[in-house]
Every structure is written in C-alpha cells, then in structure tokens.
Amino acid sequence: MKRYDMIVVGAGPAGLSAAIEAAKKGMHVVVYDENAKPGGQLFKQIHKFFGSKEHKAKIRGFHIGEELLAEAASL
C-alpha cells in the first residue's frame, strides 16, 4: 500500500497549487480528480487575465494551466 503525507482531491488550479506547495515543503503528495486530465477550468479559458504580473496578468488561462502541470510534474 502506498502512503502519502497529503491527498488532494481536485486537480484544478487550487488543487494543483496546493499540491505544488506541499511538495516544495517535502511532503509526499498525490492528487485525485474526477476527470481524465488535470487542469480544471483553466484549459477552457482562452482570454488573457487582468491584474498584476504576480497574478498572471496578460496570460491566457490554458498557458497558466500548462505552467501548473509542468511544475507539478517536476515535483
């Protein structure tokens, strides 16, 4: 049986972000989602986000999703 320090339910932006931050702290994390592919609603968003650069302004949602997936995979 595999054991994890943290189980995240939902592989949308919030779930992926939580898993990434936990993994950065050295936790052994697994993410479960009802869909076959992670990323959630970000991959449906083709518009550019508003706000500050820290909050991904002028970046399309699916690009943010790709960044989250790449970071999660690397951890």
Number of C-alpha atoms within 10 A of each C-alpha: 3 3 9 10 11 15 14 15 15 17 23 22 18 14 19 23 16 18 24 21 14 16 18 12 9 11 14 15 18 14 17 13 15 9 11 7 9 22 23 18 13 17 16 12 14 12 11 13 16 12 9 9 10 6 10 15 12 13 15 18 20 19 16 18 22 15 12 19 19 11 13 18 9 9 14
